[in-house]
Amino acid sequence: MQTFSLTVREAIRRADKHIRNKSYPCLIPGCNANAVRCHGIPRSLIIEALAEQGVVYTHRPSFSSVLKTSSLTDPADVVKVGINDASVFKCFCAKHDARIFAPAEKAPLTKKGLVSLYVRALSLEYCRKRAMLDYWRRLTETSNEFDLETYINDYTNFCALLIQPISDHMRANISHS
């Protein structure tokens, strides 16, 4: 069972809250606007198609959810969210978000739409790494119980918890020839 002291638990909760509430600048050089919550998955083409009554299921993107687990084989923390909150990340201002990703929001997808999806995937990955770096920075500011080895072990365990259901699905559903 994963055990964390009360101080560490509180530091993790504070770091999670800090990341959720932190504002970032638009990634476009020279733009001084704040980034808005952009959809990592096209809302109009995919999220709305998957939604039932405006709701989809997703994993909770939070290290705090790991505090509730007792082993690496526990299932991921899956929650219902509204389509406005599904797959969002802070990346571009509203103007640049609309301009860059508009081609990916219309059917049928054109070559420009596919390039837009590629840029979206790269931007999402960059923003996840930026947020994780800010998370760890905040964690060290709020708790002196962490050292580099602890970061590495906890982050590795966190990643394993997210990857385990995917690995299980692949083992169960992909035949080896």
N, C-alpha and C positions, 0 to 999 in steps of 0.2 A: 504494500500500500504506500502511495506517495504521501509523505507527511511534510507539512509546512508549519512553521511557528506562526503565531498570531501576527507578529510583526511582519513577517514575510508575506502572509496572506494580505495584510493591509497594504503593503507596498505594491503588490501585484494588482490589487483593485485600483489603487491610485494611478498606477502606470496605465492600466486599461482605460480609465476615465480620461486621463490626460490625452491619450491618443485619439479617443473618440471626439473630444472637444477641441483639439488643436486645429488651428487654421493654418493652411499652407498657401503660398503664392501660386498663381497659375504657372505652369511649366513653360509657357511660351516666353522666350527671352524678350525683355523689354515691356512685358505686360505687368502692370502694377496691381491688377485685381486679385482678389482672393479666389482660390480654387473652390468650386462647388462640388457637390456629391455627384460624380459621374457614374454611369452604369458600366460595369465591366462586361456585362452581357447585354446585347441590344434589347432594350425594353420592348419596343413596338413589335419586333419580329420574334423574339424568343420568350422573354419573361411573361408578357401578356398571354402568349399561347399556352404556357405551362401553368398559369395561375388559375385557381378556382376561386371565384368570388373575390378577386383582387389579392389573393394570398398565395405565397409559395413557401416551400420548405427549404431551409439552408442550414449549414453548420454555423454555430455561433463563433464569430471570429474574435475570440477572446482567450487570453491565457487563464483568466479566472475560471473558465469552465473546466480546466484541467484540475483545479483544486478539488472538484467534486468526484473525480475518478479514483478508483482504488487499484486499478492495474492498467497495463498497456492494452489489454484486450477489451476494456470497457468501450461501449459504443460512443461515437462522437456525439456531442451535444447538438441535436437538431432542433430548430425552432421555426415557428411560423412567422413570416414577416410580410408586410404589405409590399406590393410591387414597387412602390417608391423607395423602399429601403433595401430591395434585393440587389445584391452584387454591386454595392456602391463603394467608391473610393474618391478621395480628394485629389484632383489632378489638374484640371483646367478651369478657367473662369467660364461663366455661362456662354459668353460669346464664342470663345474658342471651342468649347465642348460641342456646341451646335454646329459650328463650321466644320470641324474635323470629323465628327462622327455622323453627320446627317446622311452620307451615302450608305452607311451600314444599317440605317434604320428603315430603309425602303426595300420592298421586294419588287422585282427580282434583284438579287445582289449583282452589281456590276464589278468590273475590275477595280474601279475606284472604291467601291464598297468593301471589297476584300482587302485592299490596302488599308482602308480605314480600320478594319477589324484587327489587322496586324499591328497598326500603331496603337490601338486600344490595348492589345495584349501586352505590348512592350511597356506602355505607360502604367498599366496595372501592376506589372511585376516591379518596375522601378518604385512606384508608390508604396507597395507592400514592404519592400526592403527599407525604404526611407522611414516608414512608420515603425518597423521593427527596431531600427537603429534608435529612433526617438524613444521607443518603449524601454529599451535596455538602458539608455541614458537616464531616463526618468526613474527607473528602478534603482539605479545606483545612487541617485540623489535622495531617495526616500528611505533607503534601508542600508545599513552598514553590514548586514548579514550576508551580502553577496560578494563573491569573488569570481574571477574569470572561470574557474573550473565549474562552479555552480551554474553560471550562465550557460556554459556549453552543455552540461548534463541536462539541465531543465529544458533548454531549447531542443535538444535531441529527443528527449522524452515527449515534448509537445508535438514535434514533427511526427514522431512514431504514432502518437494517438490519432493524428489526422490521416496518416497514410494507411494504417492498419485496415480500416474497412475497404479501402480500394484494393489492397493486396489480397484480402480474403475473397473479394468479388472476382478478381482476376484468376485466382487459383481455382475457384469453383466453376467459373464459366468459360475459361479459355482452355481448349484442349492442346496438349503438347504433342506435336507430330514428330 
